[in-house]
Amino acid sequence: MFTGCMTALITPFAGGDVDHRALADLIEAQIAGGVHGVVPCGSTGEAATLTHDEHIAIVREVVRLVRGRVPVIAGTGSNSTAEAIRLTRAAEEAGADGALLISPYYNKPTQEGIYRHYAAVAEATRLPLIVYNIPGRTSSNISAETMGRLSRVPSVVGVKEASGSLAHVLEVIQASGPDFAVYSGDDILTLPIMAAGGKGVIAVTANLVPRDFATLAEALLAGDLERGRTLMRRLLPLVQATSLEVNPLPVKTALAMMGRCAEEFRLPLTCMSAPARATLEKVLREYELV
């Protein structure tokens, strides 16, 4: 259903509030760069620090700004199933094309609890749902067996895989079947995951270089591994730079250096350390982004 490069959008702030002008400019740059979708209000968008009203308003605004040119896949996950349903219904009412839901965090549910969580959201809404597996943030891993079960829920159409384990990704692809989309949730694993059958990437670094990531995804979808390897090698230092500290600190700092937004985060996130910031700036200069 969704394929290619989908950008995990930052949420720009100014003076403590959402910077609507910077958000609009960012979206236009993404679409002009040829990305195949945008994902507001995920981890990169600092969703954990947004109020529910802000969250819903941002999704509504992104839908309005995109104007149907690419799919909008709204982050709507929560560790509360009722809250996830509320956010997903709100995204559906706002006109989003799909929803991305992080696996319930902190609660550390069993595999059965994870399955029932997504099944309940699917029952309560009509949006296509993408599961988000990122054990480093949730403290629980969605097993390949559970993912196979979820792939048989009609409105659960794919998974953003950020387990960091290529072996696990291969097991998920095998357990889920050909109609279930697996997306890379780690920019650095885009090449091997898509070469193994993944349908795209939900990319952080695409905030900075949308055209490069869109071209990479298109090459890999076309089966052009030689071109994919060349593009990935070129992108590798930039991808590594956006992982110098916890996401989204490096990517938002980079955008600020590029004059695209303020270097502003909400606590408990703080600005990058001076050494990491210096390394990031050096890489951006090498890519002629600043």
C-alpha positions, 0 to 999 in steps of 0.5 A: 500500500505504501512504498518508497521513502517516507520521511519521519518529520521533525516537529519544529518549535519556536518559543515553546510552540509549534513553528507552523511556518517552518513545518510548512516549509519542511513539507514543501521541501520533502515533496519537492525532493520526491519523497513518497510519504510523510510521517508526522508525530512519531519519535522524530517529531517528539510526539512524547512531549506533545499535548493531545491537542497539539498532536491532533492539530499537527496531523490535521495541519500536515494533511492540509499542507500536503493536499493529497500529493503524497500519503500522510501516515500519522504517528498515533501510538501509545502505551494505552490502547484507549489513547492509541484508539483516540489518536488514530480515530482523530487522525482518520477524521483529519484525513490521514492516509494511514497510522503508525503505532509504536508498540506499547512502551513501559508496560512491557506487555506479553506477546498476546497483549501486543497482539490484542493492542493492535487488534483493538485499534484495527477494530476501532478504526478504518485506517491502514495501520503500520506497526512500529517495532523499536525495542530500544525505546519500548523494552519489548520486541514484537516476535516474528510469530506475533507479527505473522498473526498481526499481518493477518489482521486486514487493516494492519498493512506493515511494520516499521522494523527498528529492532536493529537485527537483520535476522529478526527482519528476515524472520518477520518477512518470512512469517508475514507473507508477500502482501505485508510490507516491512519498512526499514526503521533504521536508516543505516539498514535501508539497503539490506532490509529492502534488498531482502524484500522490504518495501521502503524506509521511514527515514530520519535523514530524509529531513535533510536530503529528501531527494537522495533518500527517495532516489535510494528507495526507488533504486532498491524497489526497482531491484537495482542493487548496484545503484543502491549500494553506490547511493548508500555508500554516499549517504553513510556518513550523513546517516551516521551523523544523524545517529551521534546522539538520541534521535531527533537531536542530531537531525533537528540540530542539522536543520537548524544549522541549515536555517530551516528551523530553530534549534529548540527541543522540549525537555527532557530533550536538550541540545547536543553536546559540543563535540557531537555538534562539531562532528555533525557540522563537519559532515554537513559541510562535507555534504555542502548542506551548510 
